[in-house]
Amino acid sequence: MLQLITSSQPTFLCIDGLDECGGEQRAKVFESLKQIIEKSKGTRIFVTGRSPIGAEIEQHLPGRVVSVSADPRKDDIITYIRARLANDKTQDAMDECLESDILGNTLGNISGM
C-alpha cells in the first residue's frame, strides 16, 4: 500500500524508534523501505533510533542514508529536569538532597535515550 501511495506523489515517511523494533520485524521493515525507495524516487524517509541502528540502516540501505547524531548532552538533561522540578506543584517536598538524588538516579539510567 505504501508503494502505491508513494509512487504517485512526493512522500515523507517518519519512523520513530526503529531500534525498538524486534530483529525479525526490523528486517522486514528494511526490505519494505528498500523497495519503496527503489520504486518511489520522490520518497524521503526519516528514521530515529539510538546510535547503533545507524550502522544497520547503512547496511540495509547503502548509499541512501544521511546520518545525524542527536545524542543529548548531560547539561541539557540537567537543565530540563531542574525546569520540571521548579514547576512541581508540591514545592515544599523538594530540597537540595532530593533534587540531587533525582538528578543522580536519572542521569545514571538514561543509557543513550
DRENZADREN-965344 format. One record per atom (N, C-alpha, C): atom name; x, y, z. Coordinates in nm, 3 decimals, always signed. Each point is the difference from the previous one (the first is absolute). Layout:
<rs>
<r 'CA' <X Y Z>>
...
</rs>
This chain:
<rs>
<r 'N' <+0.082 -0.118 +0.000>>
<r 'CA' <-0.082 +0.118 +0.000>>
<r 'C' <+0.088 +0.126 +0.000>>
<r 'N' <+0.107 -0.002 +0.081>>
<r 'CA' <+0.088 +0.116 +0.002>>
<r 'C' <+0.066 +0.024 -0.136>>
<r 'N' <+0.036 -0.107 -0.069>>
<r 'CA' <+0.061 +0.016 -0.132>>
<r 'C' <-0.096 +0.068 -0.096>>
<r 'N' <-0.127 -0.034 +0.005>>
<r 'CA' <-0.099 +0.061 -0.086>>
<r 'C' <-0.014 +0.149 +0.031>>
<r 'N' <-0.009 +0.033 +0.126>>
<r 'CA' <-0.014 +0.140 +0.041>>
<r 'C' <+0.123 +0.081 -0.037>>
<r 'N' <+0.116 -0.053 +0.031>>
<r 'CA' <+0.124 +0.075 -0.021>>
<r 'C' <+0.040 +0.010 -0.146>>
<r 'N' <-0.052 -0.088 -0.085>>
<r 'CA' <+0.038 +0.004 -0.141>>
<r 'C' <-0.069 +0.113 -0.076>>
<r 'N' <-0.110 +0.051 +0.054>>
<r 'CA' <-0.076 +0.101 -0.075>>
<r 'C' <+0.024 +0.143 +0.047>>
<r 'N' <+0.067 +0.018 +0.112>>
<r 'CA' <+0.021 +0.136 +0.050>>
<r 'C' <+0.119 +0.003 +0.095>>
<r 'N' <+0.062 +0.117 +0.015>>
<r 'CA' <+0.109 +0.010 +0.097>>
<r 'C' <-0.052 -0.036 +0.140>>
<r 'N' <+0.077 -0.081 +0.070>>
<r 'CA' <-0.045 -0.049 +0.130>>
<r 'C' <+0.114 +0.005 +0.100>>
<r 'N' <-0.036 +0.033 +0.123>>
<r 'CA' <+0.096 -0.002 +0.109>>
<r 'C' <-0.049 -0.100 +0.104>>
<r 'N' <+0.084 -0.099 +0.032>>
<r 'CA' <-0.032 -0.099 +0.101>>
<r 'C' <+0.086 +0.026 +0.122>>
<r 'N' <-0.060 -0.010 +0.116>>
<r 'CA' <+0.074 +0.017 +0.125>>
<r 'C' <-0.019 -0.126 +0.083>>
<r 'N' <+0.110 -0.064 +0.034>>
<r 'CA' <-0.003 -0.121 +0.081>>
<r 'C' <+0.080 +0.029 +0.127>>
<r 'N' <-0.070 -0.001 +0.112>>
<r 'CA' <+0.062 +0.036 +0.127>>
<r 'C' <+0.033 -0.126 +0.080>>
<r 'N' <+0.119 -0.003 +0.057>>
<r 'CA' <+0.040 -0.109 +0.090>>
<r 'C' <+0.021 -0.132 -0.071>>
<r 'N' <+0.060 +0.001 -0.119>>
<r 'CA' <+0.020 -0.123 -0.076>>
<r 'C' <+0.082 -0.102 +0.078>>
<r 'N' <+0.089 +0.047 +0.085>>
<r 'CA' <+0.082 -0.092 +0.080>>
<r 'C' <-0.084 -0.082 +0.098>>
<r 'N' <-0.121 +0.044 +0.029>>
<r 'CA' <-0.087 -0.072 +0.093>>
<r 'C' <-0.080 -0.111 -0.070>>
<r 'N' <+0.006 -0.003 -0.130>>
<r 'CA' <-0.068 -0.104 -0.077>>
<r 'C' <+0.083 -0.128 +0.007>>
<r 'N' <-0.064 -0.115 +0.019>>
<r 'CA' <+0.071 -0.127 +0.009>>
<r 'C' <+0.077 -0.032 -0.127>>
<r 'N' <+0.105 -0.080 +0.012>>
<r 'CA' <+0.090 -0.029 -0.110>>
<r 'C' <-0.068 -0.053 -0.125>>
<r 'N' <-0.088 -0.097 +0.014>>
<r 'CA' <-0.067 -0.059 -0.116>>
<r 'C' <-0.091 +0.103 -0.068>>
<r 'N' <-0.075 +0.073 +0.081>>
<r 'CA' <-0.089 +0.102 -0.056>>
<r 'C' <+0.080 +0.115 -0.060>>
<r 'N' <+0.112 +0.033 +0.063>>
<r 'CA' <+0.082 +0.109 -0.052>>
<r 'C' <+0.055 -0.035 -0.137>>
<r 'N' <+0.036 -0.126 -0.021>>
<r 'CA' <+0.048 -0.043 -0.133>>
<r 'C' <-0.110 +0.019 -0.105>>
<r 'N' <-0.124 -0.027 +0.038>>
<r 'CA' <-0.113 +0.019 -0.092>>
<r 'C' <-0.021 +0.148 -0.030>>
<r 'N' <+0.016 +0.083 +0.103>>
<r 'CA' <-0.014 +0.144 -0.020>>
<r 'C' <+0.107 +0.049 -0.097>>
<r 'N' <+0.124 -0.043 +0.018>>
<r 'CA' <+0.108 +0.040 -0.090>>
<r 'C' <-0.028 -0.044 -0.143>>
<r 'N' <-0.049 -0.120 -0.018>>
<r 'CA' <-0.030 -0.049 -0.135>>
<r 'C' <-0.110 +0.085 -0.064>>
<r 'N' <-0.101 +0.032 +0.077>>
<r 'CA' <-0.108 +0.085 -0.052>>
<r 'C' <+0.051 +0.139 -0.036>>
<r 'N' <+0.082 +0.057 +0.087>>
<r 'CA' <+0.056 +0.132 -0.027>>
<r 'C' <+0.086 -0.002 -0.126>>
<r 'N' <+0.077 -0.104 -0.016>>
<r 'CA' <+0.085 -0.013 -0.119>>
<r 'C' <-0.086 -0.003 -0.126>>
<r 'N' <-0.108 -0.076 +0.001>>
<r 'CA' <-0.089 -0.008 -0.116>>
<r 'C' <-0.066 +0.135 -0.027>>
<r 'N' <-0.043 +0.067 +0.105>>
<r 'CA' <-0.064 +0.131 -0.018>>
<r 'C' <+0.098 +0.099 -0.062>>
<r 'N' <+0.122 +0.004 +0.051>>
<r 'CA' <+0.100 +0.093 -0.052>>
<r 'C' <+0.032 -0.029 -0.146>>
<r 'N' <+0.011 -0.129 -0.034>>
<r 'CA' <+0.032 -0.037 -0.138>>
<r 'C' <-0.112 +0.037 -0.098>>
<r 'N' <-0.124 -0.013 +0.042>>
<r 'CA' <-0.113 +0.023 -0.089>>
<r 'C' <-0.058 +0.140 +0.009>>
<r 'N' <+0.035 +0.073 +0.103>>
<r 'CA' <-0.059 +0.132 +0.023>>
<r 'C' <+0.111 +0.101 +0.027>>
<r 'N' <+0.058 +0.051 -0.106>>
<r 'CA' <+0.116 +0.089 +0.014>>
<r 'C' <-0.031 +0.129 +0.076>>
<r 'N' <-0.128 +0.040 +0.009>>
<r 'CA' <-0.036 +0.122 +0.070>>
<r 'C' <-0.024 -0.020 +0.149>>
<r 'N' <+0.023 -0.120 +0.048>>
<r 'CA' <-0.025 -0.029 +0.141>>
<r 'C' <+0.124 +0.030 +0.084>>
<r 'N' <-0.023 +0.065 +0.112>>
<r 'CA' <+0.106 +0.028 +0.096>>
<r 'C' <-0.040 -0.067 +0.131>>
<r 'N' <+0.097 -0.061 +0.066>>
<r 'CA' <-0.028 -0.073 +0.123>>
<r 'C' <+0.085 +0.055 +0.113>>
<r 'N' <-0.065 +0.027 +0.111>>
<r 'CA' <+0.067 +0.049 +0.121>>
<r 'C' <-0.016 -0.107 +0.106>>
<r 'N' <+0.112 -0.049 +0.052>>
<r 'CA' <-0.003 -0.109 +0.098>>
<r 'C' <+0.073 +0.046 +0.125>>
<r 'N' <-0.061 -0.027 +0.116>>
<r 'CA' <+0.068 +0.029 +0.126>>
<r 'C' <+0.031 -0.131 +0.071>>
<r 'N' <+0.104 +0.002 +0.078>>
<r 'CA' <+0.040 -0.116 +0.078>>
<r 'C' <+0.131 +0.029 +0.069>>
<r 'N' <+0.033 -0.081 +0.096>>
<r 'CA' <+0.126 +0.018 +0.070>>
<r 'C' <+0.117 -0.027 -0.094>>
<r 'N' <+0.114 +0.051 +0.036>>
<r 'CA' <+0.119 -0.001 -0.087>>
<r 'C' <+0.029 -0.132 -0.071>>
<r 'N' <-0.007 -0.116 +0.064>>
<r 'CA' <+0.038 -0.123 -0.070>>
<r 'C' <-0.085 -0.031 -0.125>>
<r 'N' <-0.119 +0.056 -0.011>>
<r 'CA' <-0.087 -0.031 -0.113>>
<r 'C' <+0.056 +0.060 -0.130>>
<r 'N' <+0.083 +0.105 +0.011>>
<r 'CA' <+0.056 +0.064 -0.119>>
<r 'C' <+0.078 -0.095 -0.088>>
<r 'N' <+0.081 -0.084 +0.060>>
<r 'CA' <+0.079 -0.096 -0.078>>
<r 'C' <-0.091 -0.102 -0.069>>
<r 'N' <-0.105 -0.039 +0.068>>
<r 'CA' <-0.094 -0.097 -0.058>>
<r 'C' <-0.077 +0.062 -0.117>>
<r 'N' <-0.037 +0.125 +0.015>>
<r 'CA' <-0.069 +0.069 -0.110>>
<r 'C' <+0.093 +0.009 -0.120>>
<r 'N' <+0.124 +0.038 +0.024>>
<r 'CA' <+0.098 +0.010 -0.110>>
<r 'C' <+0.022 -0.135 -0.067>>
<r 'N' <-0.004 -0.107 +0.077>>
<r 'CA' <+0.019 -0.135 -0.055>>
<r 'C' <-0.116 -0.037 -0.094>>
<r 'N' <-0.122 +0.032 +0.040>>
<r 'CA' <-0.117 -0.039 -0.078>>
<r 'C' <-0.036 +0.099 -0.111>>
<r 'N' <+0.039 +0.124 +0.016>>
<r 'CA' <-0.031 +0.104 -0.098>>
<r 'C' <+0.128 +0.075 -0.037>>
<r 'N' <+0.101 -0.071 -0.051>>
<r 'CA' <+0.130 +0.064 -0.024>>
<r 'C' <-0.008 +0.115 -0.100>>
<r 'N' <+0.072 +0.106 +0.034>>
<r 'CA' <+0.009 +0.115 -0.089>>
<r 'C' <-0.125 +0.086 -0.003>>
<r 'N' <-0.100 -0.032 +0.077>>
<r 'CA' <-0.125 +0.076 -0.003>>
<r 'C' <-0.030 +0.064 +0.134>>
<r 'N' <+0.100 +0.004 +0.086>>
<r 'CA' <-0.023 +0.043 +0.137>>
<r 'C' <+0.090 +0.119 +0.033>>
<r 'N' <-0.061 +0.098 +0.064>>
<r 'CA' <+0.076 +0.109 +0.061>>
<r 'C' <-0.026 -0.012 +0.148>>
<r 'N' <+0.104 -0.017 +0.077>>
<r 'CA' <-0.014 -0.021 +0.144>>
<r 'C' <+0.033 +0.127 +0.075>>
<r 'N' <-0.086 +0.035 +0.095>>
<r 'CA' <+0.022 +0.116 +0.084>>
<r 'C' <-0.009 -0.045 +0.145>>
<r 'N' <+0.102 +0.027 +0.076>>
<r 'CA' <-0.001 -0.037 +0.141>>
<r 'C' <-0.073 +0.109 +0.079>>
<r 'N' <-0.090 -0.044 +0.085>>
<r 'CA' <-0.075 +0.095 +0.082>>
<r 'C' <-0.001 -0.045 +0.145>>
<r 'N' <+0.111 -0.047 +0.045>>
<r 'CA' <+0.010 -0.047 +0.138>>
<r 'C' <-0.009 +0.119 +0.096>>
<r 'N' <-0.081 -0.012 +0.103>>
<r 'CA' <-0.013 +0.111 +0.094>>
<r 'C' <+0.127 +0.016 +0.083>>
<r 'N' <+0.027 +0.122 +0.036>>
<r 'CA' <+0.113 +0.027 +0.088>>
<r 'C' <-0.048 -0.006 +0.144>>
<r 'N' <+0.088 -0.039 +0.087>>
<r 'CA' <-0.033 -0.011 +0.143>>
<r 'C' <-0.053 +0.133 +0.053>>
<r 'N' <+0.061 +0.111 -0.040>>
<r 'CA' <-0.044 +0.132 +0.047>>
<r 'C' <-0.144 +0.030 -0.044>>
<r 'N' <-0.036 -0.043 -0.122>>
<r 'CA' <-0.137 +0.022 -0.048>>
<r 'C' <-0.101 -0.076 +0.085>>
<r 'N' <+0.035 -0.121 +0.037>>
<r 'CA' <-0.089 -0.082 +0.081>>
<r 'C' <-0.017 +0.060 +0.139>>
<r 'N' <+0.111 +0.047 +0.059>>
<r 'CA' <-0.006 +0.062 +0.132>>
<r 'C' <-0.088 +0.125 -0.004>>
<r 'N' <+0.018 +0.082 -0.102>>
<r 'CA' <-0.081 +0.121 -0.014>>
<r 'C' <-0.148 -0.034 -0.012>>
<r 'N' <-0.031 -0.100 -0.079>>
<r 'CA' <-0.140 -0.041 -0.017>>
<r 'C' <-0.060 -0.050 +0.132>>
<r 'N' <+0.071 -0.086 +0.070>>
<r 'CA' <-0.051 -0.055 +0.126>>
<r 'C' <-0.020 +0.110 +0.103>>
<r 'N' <+0.096 +0.090 +0.010>>
<r 'CA' <-0.013 +0.110 +0.097>>
<r 'C' <-0.120 +0.089 -0.034>>
<r 'N' <-0.024 +0.024 -0.127>>
<r 'CA' <-0.116 +0.081 -0.040>>
<r 'C' <-0.130 -0.070 +0.039>>
<r 'N' <-0.005 -0.131 -0.021>>
<r 'CA' <-0.120 -0.076 +0.037>>
<r 'C' <-0.020 -0.001 +0.151>>
<r 'N' <+0.106 -0.017 +0.073>>
<r 'CA' <-0.010 +0.001 +0.147>>
<r 'C' <-0.044 +0.137 +0.051>>
<r 'N' <+0.045 +0.107 -0.065>>
<r 'CA' <-0.038 +0.135 +0.042>>
<r 'C' <-0.150 +0.024 -0.021>>
<r 'N' <-0.061 -0.073 -0.093>>
<r 'CA' <-0.143 +0.015 -0.027>>
<r 'C' <-0.086 -0.098 +0.079>>
<r 'N' <+0.063 -0.077 +0.086>>
<r 'CA' <-0.074 -0.097 +0.079>>
<r 'C' <-0.096 +0.073 +0.095>>
<r 'N' <-0.121 -0.050 +0.010>>
<r 'CA' <-0.103 +0.064 +0.082>>
<r 'C' <+0.023 -0.023 +0.150>>
<r 'N' <+0.083 -0.095 +0.036>>
<r 'CA' <+0.027 -0.027 +0.142>>
<r 'C' <+0.142 +0.045 +0.034>>
<r 'N' <+0.023 +0.129 -0.013>>
<r 'CA' <+0.132 +0.059 +0.024>>
<r 'C' <+0.056 -0.031 +0.139>>
<r 'N' <-0.089 -0.013 +0.098>>
<r 'CA' <+0.046 -0.023 +0.138>>
<r 'C' <+0.071 -0.134 +0.015>>
<r 'N' <-0.028 -0.094 -0.086>>
<r 'CA' <+0.060 -0.133 +0.012>>
<r 'C' <+0.142 -0.003 -0.055>>
<r 'N' <+0.039 +0.099 -0.079>>
<r 'CA' <+0.130 -0.001 -0.066>>
<r 'C' <+0.104 +0.073 +0.083>>
<r 'N' <+0.115 -0.065 +0.017>>
<r 'CA' <+0.115 +0.067 +0.059>>
<r 'C' <+0.122 -0.038 -0.084>>
<r 'N' <+0.115 +0.056 +0.033>>
<r 'CA' <+0.119 -0.024 -0.081>>
<r 'C' <+0.039 -0.147 -0.002>>
<r 'N' <-0.018 -0.069 +0.111>>
<r 'CA' <+0.036 -0.142 +0.008>>
<r 'C' <-0.088 -0.084 -0.095>>
<r 'N' <-0.131 +0.026 +0.002>>
<r 'CA' <-0.091 -0.075 -0.087>>
<r 'C' <+0.029 +0.032 -0.147>>
<r 'N' <+0.022 +0.127 -0.031>>
<r 'CA' <+0.033 +0.038 -0.138>>
<r 'C' <+0.127 -0.071 -0.046>>
<r 'N' <+0.100 -0.005 +0.087>>
<r 'CA' <+0.126 -0.068 -0.033>>
<r 'C' <-0.023 -0.149 -0.025>>
<r 'N' <-0.083 -0.063 +0.082>>
<r 'CA' <-0.033 -0.142 -0.018>>
<r 'C' <-0.071 -0.023 -0.134>>
<r 'N' <-0.095 +0.086 -0.031>>
<r 'CA' <-0.074 -0.012 -0.127>>
<r 'C' <+0.093 +0.014 -0.118>>
<r 'N' <+0.084 +0.102 +0.002>>
<r 'CA' <+0.096 +0.021 -0.109>>
<r 'C' <+0.096 -0.118 -0.013>>
<r 'N' <+0.055 -0.044 +0.112>>
<r 'CA' <+0.095 -0.111 -0.002>>
<r 'C' <-0.060 -0.128 -0.054>>
<r 'N' <-0.120 -0.034 +0.047>>
<r 'CA' <-0.065 -0.123 -0.046>>
<r 'C' <-0.041 +0.010 -0.147>>
<r 'N' <-0.049 +0.115 -0.039>>
<r 'CA' <-0.043 +0.016 -0.139>>
<r 'C' <+0.119 -0.006 -0.095>>
<r 'N' <+0.104 +0.073 +0.030>>
<r 'CA' <+0.117 +0.002 -0.088>>
<r 'C' <+0.068 -0.137 -0.006>>
<r 'N' <-0.010 -0.076 +0.108>>
<r 'CA' <+0.059 -0.133 +0.002>>
<r 'C' <-0.079 -0.104 -0.079>>
<r 'N' <-0.123 +0.033 -0.036>>
<r 'CA' <-0.087 -0.098 -0.067>>
<r 'C' <-0.043 +0.038 -0.141>>
<r 'N' <+0.053 +0.108 -0.057>>
<r 'CA' <-0.051 +0.040 -0.130>>
<r 'C' <+0.055 -0.083 -0.116>>
<r 'N' <+0.116 -0.054 +0.011>>
<r 'CA' <+0.062 -0.089 -0.100>>
<r 'C' <-0.032 +0.033 -0.145>>
<r 'N' <+0.034 +0.121 -0.044>>
<r 'CA' <-0.012 +0.036 -0.140>>
<r 'C' <-0.138 +0.041 -0.045>>
<r 'N' <-0.091 +0.017 +0.091>>
<r 'CA' <-0.134 +0.042 -0.042>>
<r 'C' <-0.002 +0.147 -0.034>>
</rs>
